[in-house]
């Protein structure tokens, strides 16, 4: 009986988490999530997403054409997110998987896989042919997930993301 109750509790908790399009009311909470994860991971404040101008207005930033941002909403609390947008100053057939960060309570539940799948499906629907992502060397779990989803390492940055302190680059054909 206890095992059955524990399984029901896990199912109930997972049902509370939903991935949805960002809304304007999510801006402040999402900016806090991204900054908290960056601090947790020891990411420099300069040359990374930490100093991106759009971080405090993500809803507005992703209103741009061929762009979408999704949040992980846990019963009304934002605990993560990820987006797709054209690669800045890059080939118009290349998109970037952007700002994919989850607080600890959003990790290890398969939500990263669901988020990437949703983002890549959007990218394909927008006609992108290649997806680019950059990350940090110590974000090993993220790298494992990207590799599992078909991304491969490349030896140079692409576009003009402004993230000069992100030395790990990957791409995936769409």
C-alpha positions, 0 to 999 in steps of 0.5 A: 500500500505504501508503494502505491501511495508513493507512486500516486504522490509522484504522479500528482507532483508531475501533473502539477508541472507544465510546460507552457508559453511564457507570459508577461507576468513570468518576466520577474520570476524567470529572470530570478530563476536564470540568475539563480542557476547561473550563480549556482553553477558559478558562471561569470556575470560578464560574457554570459546570459547573466548580462543579457539585456532581454533577461528582465523582459523575456516575454517581450524579447520572444515576441520577435519573429521565429522566436518562442520561449517556454517556461516550466510552471510548477503549480504557479511557480516558474522553475525553469525555461528554454527558448528558440530564436534565430541566431543573432548575426548568423545564417537565417537557417540557424536557430539557437536554443537559448536560456535553458535553465532549471532550478534543482526541483525541475531537474531529473524529471524528464522535463529537460527532454520535453523542453528540448523536444518542444523547442526543436519542433518549433524550430523545425516548423519555422524552417530552421535547418540547424540548431546551435547552443553554447554552454559552460564546461561544468554544466555536464548534465546539460551537455549529456542531455544535448548529446542524447538529443543529437547535438554534437560538439563543434570547435568554434562559436557561431553568430554574435550571442555576446557570450564570450565566456561560454566555451562549449558549442554544439549544433544539431541538424534539424 
